[in-house]
């Protein structure tokens, strides 16, 4: 019987913690400032989708794992 009471109290504490976390999440709002919006626009400009499928040579040209030459 003691184990059952302990398990029930653990479940109740977990549900209370979960409820607090949910209400805290809904209370906090995130607003994008001007600098972040400009950064997102600049980042989207770099991700242009090509009209054709890239071959292995095209992928090697654009890969970012070339060491210091990638910068």
C-alpha positions in Angstrom: 0.0 0.0 0.0 2.9 2.4 0.8 4.4 1.8 -2.7 1.0 2.6 -4.3 0.8 5.9 -2.4 4.3 6.8 -3.4 3.6 6.0 -7.0 0.4 8.1 -7.0 2.3 11.0 -5.3 5.0 10.8 -8.0 2.4 10.9 -10.8 0.7 13.9 -9.2 4.0 15.8 -8.8 4.9 15.0 -12.4 1.5 16.2 -13.6 1.8 19.4 -11.6 5.3 20.0 -13.1 4.0 19.4 -16.6 1.1 21.8 -16.1 3.4 24.5 -14.8 5.7 24.0 -17.8 2.8 24.2 -20.3 1.4 27.4 -18.8 4.9 29.0 -18.7 5.4 28.1 -22.4 2.1 29.7 -23.4 2.9 32.8 -21.3 6.3 33.4 -22.9 6.1 35.1 -26.3 8.9 35.3 -28.9 9.1 38.3 -31.2 11.5 38.6 -34.1 13.5 41.9 -34.0 14.6 43.7 -37.1 18.2 42.3 -37.1 16.9 38.7 -37.0 14.4 39.4 -39.8 17.2 40.9 -42.0 19.4 37.9 -41.2 16.6 35.5 -42.2 16.1 37.3 -45.5 19.8 37.3 -46.2 20.0 33.5 -45.4 17.0 32.7 -47.6 18.7 34.5 -50.5 21.6 32.1 -50.3 19.3 29.0 -50.6 18.3 29.3 -54.2 16.9 26.0 -55.5 18.4 25.1 -58.9 16.2 24.2 -61.8 18.1 20.9 -62.4 19.4 18.1 -60.3 23.0 18.7 -59.1 25.7 16.3 -60.2 28.5 15.2 -58.0 30.8 17.9 -59.4 28.3 20.6 -58.6 27.9 19.3 -55.1 31.7 19.3 -54.6 31.9 22.9 -55.7 29.3 24.0 -53.2 30.1 21.8 -50.3 31.1 23.6 -47.1 33.6 21.0 -45.8 36.6 22.2 -47.7 38.5 23.5 -44.7 39.6 27.1 -44.7 38.8 27.5 -48.5 35.0 27.2 -47.6 35.1 30.6 -46.0 
